[in-house]
Amino acid sequence: MVLDLRTIYVVSALTLLVLGSVHLATFATGRFGRWPAWWGASYIVLGTGTVLVCLRDIVPYSVSIQAGNVLTIAGYLLSFFAIRVLADRPVSYRSCLLTIVCLSLPVLVLPTGAVAVSARLFYISAVCCLCDLAVLREGIGIYRRERLFSAGLLAWLYLPTAALFLVRAVMAATGEIGGPDPYGTTMVHSWMASTGVIFLAIRSMLIVLMAAERSRGELVAQAHHDPLTGALNRGGLAQRLPLRDAQSVALLIVDIDHFKQLNDQFGHAAGDVVLKLFATAARGVLRPDDLLSRHGGDEFIVLLKDVSEDGAIAVAERMRAAFADIVSRHQGPDVAPTLSIGVAIGGSASADFETLLARADAALYASKRMGRDRVEASADREQAA
């Protein structure tokens, strides 16, 4: 089957313009931040550049070749900056413009002629290949940080197109494709171009899917976390129980001493500050796999995996000391709240949560009876299974 390369370019241009318009319309809804505008601009600029390249031998050289190829490079570079915006990484408009200008200059200084056609195809293919690899790297970073399946899939879809551009660059360097008429080139070039159109459409759909997946993840995170402290709420903690990958579990109940009096004397704003200070201090002590949950009011629950009773008590003492330190350094009301902590150990990961909670609660009240600002372990000992 013979594919006309100019026709494929026209189809590619129309596809890009339509997809770019869709992304700009998505941005106009105001629900997804700035990144749809960057993706939309990337597709619109790349589509416009492709339209101009299609007009070779119809409009002046400076418009079809020079302007068209500059816009092609600009569109591809914008896709890299777009995924950086999507990844919440800093993007400077000045650096973006400077990069586009610097990488476009070689296209503008190349002379006309058959040799220049091959050189131009090689240069643009190399730039596009590097852009695709850069987008691939950023996409993998999003997947690792946010665990978005669509981000990982999107990233790896840039690998085939990077390979296509690499093959195209090699073919241009060896003279297999090039001048004087780049549209009268090999069938392999035509098939590569048509394959690229398919990947463009699939990638655009995955970008929208990634936005939906991220929005859902953000809603789930908001539903499972306390908005003030960022700790898990009761629903979020329930979603993570039982801790199946742990051999034993330690449950700590943490209570901020005299918190009600603090609120009554200095107001709820001061109380909120103390709650956030505790969450900060606790995170500085806990391991990444440990769980911190706000149980209600000024009471928090901490779940530790695979620690002995002495280890759990040591963590509780470090937490108490860290809270005292951060409170002493905070410029706030002339008050120094302290922590009372109850500790209970489960002999296995399948230990009943309510039983552990009751035992830790009893230890907490023992701590309060003994003067507060201390750690007490449950008198009961659950035997390991």
Legacy VTK file of the C-alpha trace (Angstrom):
# vtk DataFile Version 3.0
C-alpha trace
ASCII
DATASET POLYDATA
POINTS 385 float
0.000 0.000 0.000
1.421 3.392 -1.059
1.010 6.258 1.400
1.400 9.853 0.233
3.603 11.647 2.759
2.091 15.087 2.174
-1.396 13.665 2.801
-0.195 12.047 6.030
1.232 15.392 7.137
-2.100 17.091 6.439
-3.919 14.463 8.528
-1.343 14.893 11.288
-1.792 18.670 11.254
-5.592 18.436 11.480
-5.310 15.875 14.281
-2.953 18.116 16.229
-5.153 21.197 15.796
-8.255 19.333 16.959
-6.478 17.795 19.970
-4.956 21.160 20.864
-8.396 22.776 20.785
-9.734 20.036 23.078
-6.962 20.651 25.614
-7.537 24.406 25.515
-11.253 23.809 26.083
-10.313 21.603 29.044
-8.184 24.423 30.434
-11.103 26.837 30.025
-13.164 24.781 32.499
-10.750 25.845 35.257
-10.744 22.385 36.845
-7.270 21.147 35.964
-4.829 24.017 36.520
-2.426 25.374 33.893
-1.113 22.200 32.286
-3.950 21.727 29.699
-3.102 25.180 28.347
0.524 24.123 27.826
-0.475 20.856 26.145
-3.026 22.702 24.009
-0.453 25.310 22.982
2.020 22.524 22.158
-0.443 20.772 19.860
-1.684 23.996 18.229
1.848 25.257 17.538
2.996 21.851 16.282
-0.123 21.516 14.111
0.376 24.988 12.626
3.992 24.194 11.860
2.955 20.953 10.162
0.389 22.832 8.043
3.073 25.248 6.861
5.465 22.394 6.016
2.670 20.814 3.940
2.556 23.996 1.869
6.088 23.471 0.572
6.401 24.658 -3.038
3.042 26.438 -2.649
3.987 29.341 -0.359
7.388 31.081 -0.016
10.317 29.089 1.415
10.602 31.375 4.453
7.009 30.549 5.408
6.680 26.856 4.569
10.149 25.610 5.542
11.733 28.091 7.902
8.639 29.193 9.840
7.072 25.730 9.627
10.121 23.976 11.055
10.621 26.606 13.769
7.023 26.062 14.889
7.539 22.284 14.762
10.516 22.545 17.114
8.643 25.014 19.339
5.648 22.682 19.559
7.775 19.736 20.594
9.641 21.779 23.200
6.324 23.018 24.604
5.295 19.398 25.185
8.336 18.994 27.449
7.481 22.137 29.393
3.839 21.004 29.523
4.664 17.761 31.304
6.889 19.683 33.728
3.901 21.871 34.589
1.808 18.708 34.957
4.468 17.355 37.342
4.284 20.589 39.403
7.879 21.397 38.524
8.964 25.026 38.051
8.768 26.382 34.510
10.092 29.803 33.545
8.535 31.519 30.538
11.897 33.169 29.874
13.820 29.881 29.866
11.111 28.326 27.675
11.385 31.128 25.099
15.194 31.112 25.223
15.326 27.342 24.645
12.979 27.593 21.657
14.995 30.435 20.121
18.359 28.695 20.592
17.191 25.369 19.152
15.424 27.068 16.224
18.409 29.079 15.011
20.127 26.174 13.164
16.988 25.684 11.057
17.001 29.340 10.031
20.660 29.429 8.957
20.627 26.265 6.828
20.812 27.091 3.095
18.436 25.796 0.461
19.192 22.730 -1.648
19.049 18.943 -1.513
21.839 18.613 1.059
20.131 21.129 3.346
16.897 19.075 3.233
18.659 16.017 4.669
20.491 18.136 7.243
17.224 19.796 8.299
15.419 16.463 8.608
18.309 15.091 10.666
18.400 18.079 13.016
14.647 18.282 13.603
14.387 14.508 14.100
17.210 14.595 16.648
15.579 17.451 18.587
12.194 15.693 18.592
13.811 12.424 19.703
15.483 14.154 22.653
12.221 15.910 23.557
10.347 12.601 23.597
13.010 11.048 25.830
12.807 14.045 28.183
9.003 13.706 28.366
9.463 9.975 28.995
11.735 10.741 31.954
9.302 13.274 33.449
6.384 10.864 33.001
8.230 8.107 34.845
8.907 10.595 37.630
5.170 11.370 37.930
4.378 7.666 38.027
6.903 7.022 40.801
5.729 9.942 42.911
1.972 9.659 42.441
1.529 6.015 41.392
-0.631 7.037 38.430
-0.935 4.072 36.067
-1.852 6.370 33.166
1.316 8.436 33.742
3.491 5.342 33.401
1.649 4.247 30.274
1.863 7.734 28.770
5.583 7.911 29.482
6.348 4.640 27.717
4.278 5.681 24.693
6.944 8.290 24.069
9.574 5.568 23.663
8.271 4.288 20.274
8.043 7.823 18.880
11.547 8.583 20.139
12.686 5.439 18.306
10.885 6.568 15.133
12.612 9.949 15.261
15.957 8.242 15.842
15.453 6.028 12.787
14.383 9.084 10.791
17.524 10.949 11.890
19.722 8.026 10.853
17.969 7.780 7.474
18.470 11.510 6.939
22.134 11.314 7.951
22.758 8.477 5.481
20.906 10.265 2.698
18.142 7.684 2.411
15.587 10.455 2.886
16.072 14.067 1.950
16.112 16.329 -1.062
15.393 17.578 -3.463
11.777 16.513 -2.757
11.243 15.190 0.782
7.699 14.108 -0.127
8.946 11.777 -2.814
10.800 9.685 -0.252
10.770 6.025 0.741
7.721 4.038 1.832
9.372 3.485 5.231
9.275 7.228 5.880
5.568 7.320 5.018
4.735 4.430 7.317
6.690 6.043 10.159
4.731 9.262 9.714
1.378 7.456 9.725
2.369 5.526 12.864
3.266 8.812 14.527
-0.288 10.109 13.963
-1.695 7.101 15.813
0.598 7.679 18.776
-0.354 11.368 18.883
-4.029 10.491 19.255
-3.415 7.793 21.887
-1.153 10.069 23.921
-3.730 12.835 23.919
-6.378 10.468 25.287
-3.978 9.259 27.966
-3.269 12.829 29.049
-6.988 13.326 29.710
-7.129 9.944 31.477
-4.181 10.931 33.648
-5.947 14.146 34.648
-9.047 12.177 35.625
-6.973 9.616 37.559
-5.105 12.348 39.405
-8.347 14.188 40.261
-9.824 10.981 41.633
-6.686 10.351 43.680
-6.820 13.871 45.101
-10.473 13.418 46.072
-9.705 10.093 47.758
-6.764 11.653 49.603
-8.930 14.525 50.804
-11.609 12.100 51.959
-9.083 10.010 53.911
-7.029 12.785 55.537
-7.650 15.377 58.198
-7.531 18.761 56.439
-5.891 20.552 59.382
-2.986 18.245 60.226
-2.717 16.114 57.087
-2.889 12.972 59.237
-5.216 10.137 58.295
-8.781 10.413 59.531
-10.750 7.434 60.849
-11.870 6.420 57.361
-8.334 6.657 56.005
-6.983 4.539 58.842
-9.706 1.939 58.320
-8.698 1.676 54.643
-5.179 0.652 55.689
-6.175 -1.993 58.230
-5.196 -4.700 58.860
-1.450 -4.312 58.358
-1.014 -7.624 56.555
2.664 -7.206 55.766
3.696 -6.783 59.422
4.700 -9.501 61.892
3.650 -7.417 64.882
1.875 -4.119 65.503
2.268 -1.433 68.153
-0.586 0.997 68.728
0.036 4.351 70.403
-2.712 6.681 71.574
-1.417 10.229 71.933
-3.310 12.911 73.833
-2.293 16.580 74.109
-2.489 17.491 77.785
-4.902 20.260 78.890
-5.875 20.946 75.268
-9.388 22.094 76.188
-7.991 24.706 78.573
-5.603 25.858 75.833
-8.527 26.375 73.473
-10.607 28.133 76.100
-7.800 30.469 77.131
-6.190 31.320 73.794
-8.851 30.411 71.231
-9.267 27.675 68.639
-6.678 29.238 66.315
-3.975 28.628 68.918
-5.276 25.089 69.399
-5.077 24.468 65.658
-1.458 25.611 65.655
-0.626 23.143 68.430
-2.295 20.291 66.530
-0.253 21.076 63.429
2.923 21.328 65.491
2.276 17.866 66.883
1.690 16.396 63.407
4.975 17.929 62.238
6.877 16.586 65.247
5.355 13.119 64.866
6.242 12.848 61.177
9.821 13.727 62.024
10.008 10.680 64.299
7.954 8.092 62.398
9.136 5.856 59.568
7.551 6.122 56.093
5.472 2.952 56.653
4.153 4.003 60.076
0.629 5.387 60.234
-0.478 8.612 61.929
-4.199 9.221 62.336
-6.230 11.925 64.046
-8.733 9.986 66.125
-10.736 13.021 67.177
-10.154 16.377 68.840
-6.654 16.366 70.319
-6.265 12.582 70.251
-4.087 10.801 67.711
-3.365 7.153 66.904
0.014 5.881 65.729
0.510 2.392 64.301
4.032 0.998 64.163
5.038 -2.128 62.251
7.420 -4.780 63.500
8.633 -3.182 66.727
9.048 -4.593 70.211
7.426 -3.026 73.234
10.702 -1.342 74.170
11.033 -0.055 70.610
7.489 1.341 70.630
8.097 3.059 73.983
11.319 4.543 72.606
9.416 5.943 69.595
6.792 7.419 71.921
9.471 9.054 74.064
11.162 10.541 70.989
7.801 11.858 69.836
7.173 13.454 73.216
10.631 15.071 73.207
10.263 16.278 69.601
6.908 17.875 70.417
8.350 19.618 73.472
11.223 20.927 71.351
9.046 22.246 68.528
6.630 23.889 70.988
9.498 25.595 72.824
10.771 27.048 69.529
7.367 28.259 68.379
6.524 31.904 68.993
3.009 31.523 70.330
0.958 31.785 73.537
2.857 31.524 76.792
1.936 27.891 77.283
3.835 24.616 76.842
1.443 21.728 76.095
2.754 18.215 76.689
1.861 14.694 75.553
0.464 11.698 77.371
0.907 8.457 75.424
-0.458 4.959 75.902
1.225 1.996 74.187
-0.126 -1.481 73.388
1.607 -4.287 71.472
-0.072 -6.871 69.249
1.756 -10.147 68.797
0.749 -10.430 65.125
-0.406 -8.260 62.245
-3.873 -9.805 62.531
-4.266 -8.561 66.119
-7.747 -7.175 66.682
-7.619 -3.400 66.282
-10.381 -2.684 68.775
-8.648 -4.821 71.407
-5.355 -3.010 70.856
-7.159 0.322 70.966
-8.821 -0.514 74.276
-5.516 -1.611 75.809
-3.685 1.486 74.585
-6.543 3.659 75.843
-6.238 2.107 79.304
-2.489 2.799 79.238
-3.175 6.402 78.228
-5.488 6.947 81.197
-2.852 5.394 83.465
-0.397 7.960 82.099
-2.804 10.783 82.919
-3.435 9.464 86.438
0.307 9.406 87.037
0.702 13.097 86.269
0.627 13.405 82.440
3.567 14.214 80.144
4.698 10.603 80.137
4.541 7.289 78.264
2.863 4.219 79.743
2.660 0.729 78.244
-0.360 -1.544 78.608
-0.187 -3.892 81.559
-1.637 -6.681 79.373
0.703 -8.570 77.050
-0.611 -10.273 73.925
1.397 -13.353 73.174
2.825 -13.686 69.701
1.056 -16.270 67.576
LINES 1 386
385 0 1 2 3 4 5 6 7 8 9 10 11 12 13 14 15 16 17 18 19 20 21 22 23 24 25 26 27 28 29 30 31 32 33 34 35 36 37 38 39 40 41 42 43 44 45 46 47 48 49 50 51 52 53 54 55 56 57 58 59 60 61 62 63 64 65 66 67 68 69 70 71 72 73 74 75 76 77 78 79 80 81 82 83 84 85 86 87 88 89 90 91 92 93 94 95 96 97 98 99 100 101 102 103 104 105 106 107 108 109 110 111 112 113 114 115 116 117 118 119 120 121 122 123 124 125 126 127 128 129 130 131 132 133 134 135 136 137 138 139 140 141 142 143 144 145 146 147 148 149 150 151 152 153 154 155 156 157 158 159 160 161 162 163 164 165 166 167 168 169 170 171 172 173 174 175 176 177 178 179 180 181 182 183 184 185 186 187 188 189 190 191 192 193 194 195 196 197 198 199 200 201 202 203 204 205 206 207 208 209 210 211 212 213 214 215 216 217 218 219 220 221 222 223 224 225 226 227 228 229 230 231 232 233 234 235 236 237 238 239 240 241 242 243 244 245 246 247 248 249 250 251 252 253 254 255 256 257 258 259 260 261 262 263 264 265 266 267 268 269 270 271 272 273 274 275 276 277 278 279 280 281 282 283 284 285 286 287 288 289 290 291 292 293 294 295 296 297 298 299 300 301 302 303 304 305 306 307 308 309 310 311 312 313 314 315 316 317 318 319 320 321 322 323 324 325 326 327 328 329 330 331 332 333 334 335 336 337 338 339 340 341 342 343 344 345 346 347 348 349 350 351 352 353 354 355 356 357 358 359 360 361 362 363 364 365 366 367 368 369 370 371 372 373 374 375 376 377 378 379 380 381 382 383 384
